[in-house]
Amino acid sequence: MVRTDIIAELETDHRVLEALFHSIHRTRLEDIGREELLEEVAAELARHSAAEQEYLYPVVRDHVAGGDSRVAKEAGGQERLTAMLRGLESSTVHEPGFDARVRALEREVGQHVRREEHDLFPMLRRACPPEMLRHLGDEVRQGRGREPRVTGGGEAEAARHDARRRG
């Protein structure tokens, strides 16, 4: 198996989230499958957030200039995402505004992805030795309790598999 670093692991999460939102948009508006896809989005975001809190943010605080304020900004964004998800969990595809709220969540996730991939990750790559980043990637995978694999045809796992194959 090729060892990937923490940045590649988190970027794979980003691609998975993008693929899930794409699947939501390909599904008919009134199809309850959209609710199931949204549940996958919520699970992926929770997993991604946990990896960031446990592995990414401590190294950002310790190695990136202004790390504490950067982590505080990212944590605030995660709180907004959590609040948005809570609002969607109690609604159905048949309620007015469901699609608009999904699109708002997608925009917020997109902003998170851009901040990390265009700002934070390049700073982290400059500040940390590659072996440290690879070790953190190993920690993320072990913390998730699995190696990359496709498990049952779920949209998220299929997207994760495709992202790893391309990367």
Wavefront OBJ file of the C-alpha trace (Angstrom):
o trace
v 0.000 0.000 0.000
v 1.186 3.496 -0.791
v 1.415 5.693 2.301
v -0.375 8.968 1.899
v 0.050 11.975 4.107
v -2.587 13.740 6.170
v -3.137 16.334 3.459
v -3.923 13.656 0.858
v -6.252 11.929 3.323
v -8.192 15.125 3.990
v -8.251 16.080 0.313
v -9.749 12.654 -0.417
v -12.462 13.469 2.122
v -13.112 16.689 0.210
v -13.505 14.820 -3.085
v -15.884 12.369 -1.413
v -18.039 15.223 -0.137
v -18.067 16.843 -3.580
v -19.123 13.513 -5.136
v -21.920 13.103 -2.602
v -23.270 16.569 -3.326
v -23.076 15.788 -7.045
v -25.106 12.623 -6.402
v -27.679 14.614 -4.443
v -28.083 16.997 -7.385
v -28.432 14.109 -9.853
v -31.291 12.679 -7.781
v -34.832 13.916 -8.404
v -35.905 16.647 -5.975
v -38.710 14.599 -4.430
v -36.708 11.351 -4.184
v -36.124 10.325 -0.558
v -32.760 8.967 -1.707
v -31.607 12.565 -1.332
v -32.201 12.247 2.413
v -30.060 9.090 2.506
v -27.298 10.849 0.573
v -27.500 13.736 3.005
v -27.037 11.241 5.859
v -23.847 10.075 4.102
v -22.728 13.708 3.835
v -23.334 14.134 7.574
v -21.352 10.975 8.381
v -18.457 12.027 6.132
v -18.390 15.516 7.606
v -18.359 14.096 11.133
v -15.484 11.767 10.262
v -13.571 14.534 8.497
v -14.113 16.947 11.373
v -12.952 14.381 13.920
v -9.745 13.760 11.926
v -9.087 17.479 11.713
v -9.669 18.043 15.422
v -7.546 15.105 16.525
v -4.676 15.199 14.006
v -4.659 18.331 11.838
v -5.370 21.141 14.277
v -2.708 20.196 16.843
v 0.017 20.182 14.168
v -1.281 23.462 12.709
v -1.131 25.059 16.176
v 2.422 23.813 16.688
v 3.960 24.354 13.251
v 2.078 27.010 11.264
v 2.520 30.720 11.934
v -0.666 32.051 13.509
v -1.835 28.477 13.985
v -4.106 29.197 16.944
v -6.138 31.795 15.048
v -6.305 29.585 11.945
v -7.619 26.692 14.011
v -10.164 28.968 15.704
v -11.431 30.111 12.293
v -11.745 26.515 11.041
v -13.505 25.445 14.245
v -16.019 28.244 13.737
v -16.682 26.982 10.225
v -17.247 23.481 11.555
v -19.773 24.820 14.052
v -21.684 26.477 11.190
v -21.683 23.202 9.235
v -22.957 21.296 12.259
v -25.774 23.791 12.792
v -26.742 23.595 9.125
v -26.790 19.796 9.251
v -28.992 19.805 12.356
v -31.476 21.967 10.498
v -31.554 19.546 7.595
v -31.779 16.387 9.718
v -35.241 17.313 10.922
v -36.589 18.048 7.444
v -37.603 15.986 4.424
v -37.168 16.416 0.693
v -40.866 17.324 0.455
v -40.546 20.420 2.641
v -40.191 23.822 1.013
v -36.625 25.070 1.083
v -34.974 21.651 1.510
v -32.983 21.960 -1.719
v -31.968 25.551 -0.938
v -30.661 24.453 2.476
v -28.718 21.592 0.874
v -27.157 24.050 -1.572
v -26.267 26.419 1.278
v -24.570 23.518 3.085
v -22.702 22.659 -0.105
v -21.489 26.257 -0.433
v -20.261 26.246 3.176
v -18.435 22.943 2.611
v -16.931 24.409 -0.579
v -15.604 27.394 1.367
v -14.059 25.037 3.927
v -12.398 23.040 1.140
v -11.002 26.157 -0.549
v -9.624 27.585 2.721
v -7.855 24.348 3.502
v -6.609 23.416 0.053
v -5.534 26.892 -1.058
v -4.299 28.348 2.225
v -3.859 25.964 5.128
v -2.511 22.842 3.413
v 0.255 24.650 1.476
v 1.375 26.344 4.712
v 1.387 23.013 6.494
v 3.356 21.359 3.693
v 6.008 24.107 3.960
v 6.123 23.950 7.765
v 6.309 20.193 8.351
v 8.693 17.501 7.161
v 7.127 15.010 4.723
v 7.667 12.106 7.107
v 5.649 13.878 9.807
v 2.794 14.438 7.353
v 2.932 10.770 6.270
v 2.894 9.662 9.906
v -0.185 11.825 10.512
v -1.807 10.288 7.435
v -1.178 6.858 8.963
v -2.709 8.080 12.230
v -5.828 9.320 10.430
v -6.292 5.958 8.698
v -5.707 4.024 11.913
v -8.044 6.335 13.806
v -10.738 5.527 11.298
v -10.035 1.857 11.870
v -9.594 0.834 8.287
v -7.485 0.841 5.205
v -8.954 2.305 2.008
v -11.560 -0.013 0.511
v -14.990 -0.108 -1.078
v -17.312 -1.826 1.372
v -20.820 -2.074 0.123
v -21.478 0.192 -2.756
v -22.213 3.248 -0.647
v -21.742 6.510 -2.492
v -19.129 7.759 -0.029
v -17.005 4.621 -0.117
v -17.189 4.426 -3.914
v -16.149 8.068 -4.186
v -13.322 7.513 -1.684
v -12.099 4.536 -3.729
v -12.190 6.571 -6.964
v -10.364 9.507 -5.356
v -7.612 7.239 -4.041
v -7.233 5.514 -7.395
v -6.797 8.879 -9.145
v -4.501 10.267 -6.438
l 1 2 3 4 5 6 7 8 9 10 11 12 13 14 15 16 17 18 19 20 21 22 23 24 25 26 27 28 29 30 31 32 33 34 35 36 37 38 39 40 41 42 43 44 45 46 47 48 49 50 51 52 53 54 55 56 57 58 59 60 61 62 63 64 65 66 67 68 69 70 71 72 73 74 75 76 77 78 79 80 81 82 83 84 85 86 87 88 89 90 91 92 93 94 95 96 97 98 99 100 101 102 103 104 105 106 107 108 109 110 111 112 113 114 115 116 117 118 119 120 121 122 123 124 125 126 127 128 129 130 131 132 133 134 135 136 137 138 139 140 141 142 143 144 145 146 147 148 149 150 151 152 153 154 155 156 157 158 159 160 161 162 163 164 165 166 167
